[in-house]
Amino acid sequence: MPEISAAVQLTFESFDDVAPSPVWVEVAAVFSSSFSATPYFEDPDELSQIVVWGPGQVAHVGGRLTIARCAGRVVGFALVHGLEGDDSWEGALSSMASSDSRIEGMVVCPRNVIVVHELAVDSEYRGQGIAKSCLAMTVDNRVESDVVLGVYDQAKDARLMYERWGFEDLGTTYIQDGAVMLRVLAARLGELRLSDEGSRQVLTPSGNDIFRVAVSVRGASYRPSQSVP
């Protein structure tokens, strides 16, 4: 990790059910800049549409958005919502239920599960544990017992990162009409290894340790499209 500078401080804020429109504009800027660049090369105009579909994710049962600010500017965020009522994710997990009793339990009782929908950090501020802190706040004080996310099968470094945080690999499913393989990872909320870095920390912009959470299936609760990284 780069040397920490005491001159720069980071603050976190979470929103349940609804977040102000100006916050979504800032989130869209981080989202677009992060994933229109290498190695993802996604369409920045499509990414910016998070201002349109993002509020629906927070409004979904169990929805929460956590943002990280540095010098008043949003530099990272995590977006989660409940599994219950998410037809795309419930369908994906149902297709895997016969292979894993834990997945079967999620399908039977989706109200006990939250889905990590997006996790992103500005490229200039990576390597400081911002993603981990955002996720920690987003899953804090939850009534659910499990958390699930998806990463592209070829994103091996990302998978290893999540496994260090306490996620377990539960197998694969296919999204985008079978064109993309998605690896499903899950964890018990009480067993996640997300160190408490507090609501305020010092940092210096540098590093590169955050990877895309690929949970975008075409469907009502996912953004319309996503290219393979």
N, C-alpha and C positions, 0 to 999 in steps of 0.2 A: 504494500500500500504506500502511496506517496507520502512524503513528509507532511504532517498536519500543520496548517497555519492558524494561529490564534486570531487572525484578523477577520476571518470569515465564519459566520455562524449559520446553522441550518435549523429551521423550525418546521414542525409538522402540524397538520390540521386534518381532521376527519369529518366527513359529511355523511349522515345517514338519510336515505330516502330522497333527498334533493340537495343539489349544490347550485350556487349562484351562476348565472350565465357567464359573467366575466371569468370565473374559475375555469369553465369549460373551454373558453377561448385560449387560456394559458396552457391548459392540458393538451389541447389540440396542437399547439406549437411544439411542445416536447414530443408528442406522439409522431407528428409529421417529420420533424428533423431526425428523430431517432431511427425510423424505419423506412425512410426514403433513401437512406445511405446504405453503404455496404454493410453486411452482405445481403440485405433484404431487397433493396431497390423497389420498394412499393410505391405506388402512385401517391404523391403528397396530397393531391386533391381528394382522393378517396380517404386517406388517413385523416384529413381535416374534418371529415364528416362525423367524427366522434362527437362533435358539438351537437349533432342531430340525434344519433342513436345512444350516446353515452348516458344522457339523463334517464332514458328508459331502463338502462341497466341498474342505475342507482335506485330507481323507483321500484324495481322488481323486489320481491320478498327477500329480505336479508341484504339488500344493496348497501354498499358503502364505498366511498371514494376517499382515499387518503392522499394528500399532497405534501410535498416537501418544498420549502421555499428557502432561497438563499438571496440575501440582499433584496428581499421583497418579491423575487421572481420565482415562479414555479420551475423546479429543476427535476422533479421526479414525481411519480404517482403510482398507486395501486388501485385497481378497481375489481371488486368482488360482488357476487350476489348469491342468493340461495339456489340450490339445485331444483327445489320443488317448483314446478310450473315451467321449467326450461325444457321444452320438448326436444330440442336438438341434443343437449347433453344427456337427458334421461334416455333418449333413444340410443345414443352412442354407448352408454354404460349398459343398457339392456342387452345390446349385442355381445357384450363381453361377460355377462353375468354367469353364464354356465362354466366359465373358466376360473372363476375366483369367488369364493364365498363372501369376501369382503365387499366386492362390487355388487354382489347379489343383495347384501344388506343395504347398500346405498340406494339401490333401485327400489327396494321394498319400503324404505323409510327416507325419502329424499329430503324431508324437512330437517334432517340431522346433518346435512352436507352443504358446504359452501363451495362455490366455483371461483377460482382466480381467473378473471376474464382478461385483464391486461396488467402489465407491469413494465414500466419504462423509466429511464433516467437519461437526462440530457448528456450527450457524449462528453462534454467538458467536465462533468461532475461524477464520472464513474470511478469505481475503485475505492469508495468511501463507505460502503455499507448502506447507502441510501435506499436501495431496493429492499434490502432485508428489513430496514427500519420501517419503511412504508408498509410492507407486508405484515410486519409484527403489529403495527397499530391497526391495520385493517382487520386482522383476525382476533384482536384483543376483545375481551368481555363479550364473547359470543355464546349463544345458547346451543349452537350446533356442536357436534363432536368430531366431525371430519372435514377435511378440505381436499379438493381435487383440482388438478390443472392438467394441461396438455402441452407437450412440446413436440416439434417435428422430430421424426425418427432420426434424421441425420444430424440433429443438433446435440451431439454427444456431450459437448462441454456444458451446455445448458442443463442437460439431464444430471450430470455429475454435480453441478452447483446445487440443484434442488435436492439431490440426495444428501449432500453435506448439511443441508438445512433440515433434514429429517424426512423427506419424501421418499416413498417406496415406489418402484416401478411395478405397475399392475398389468402391463401388457399393451397391446396396440389395437387401434381401430382405424377406420378410414373415413376421411371427410372429403368435401368437395366432389361428391358423386364418385367416390372411390379413387380420386386422382392423387390424394395426399395421405400418407400414413401418419397418424398421430399417436404418440406414445403417452399413455395416461399414467400420471403419478398422483399419489395420495398420501395423506398423513393424518394421524390423530392430532387434533389441535393441541392437546396437552403434551405432545411429544416433539413438537417442532423445536428445532435448535435455532431460534431467532433471538440473538442476544439483545437485551434491553439497552439500547443506546440513548434512551431518554428522549424528551421532547425537544432537546436543543443539543447540537453538537458543533464542533469546529471542523473545518475541512478546507482543502485546497483543490481546485478543479483539475482533475487528471485521472488517469487509470482507464480500465476497460474491462469490467467484470459483470456486466448485466446482459442478459440474453432475452430474446423475445419469448413470451408466453404465447404459444400458438394454439388458441382455443376457438378459432373462428370458423365455424361451420355455417353454411348457408342456412338460415332459418330465422325465426322471429326474434330470437334473443342473441343473435350474433350479428356483427357488422357484415355488410353485404358481400364482401369479397376479400380475398387475401392471396397474394402470390406466394409460391414456395420460396423460402429463403435460400 
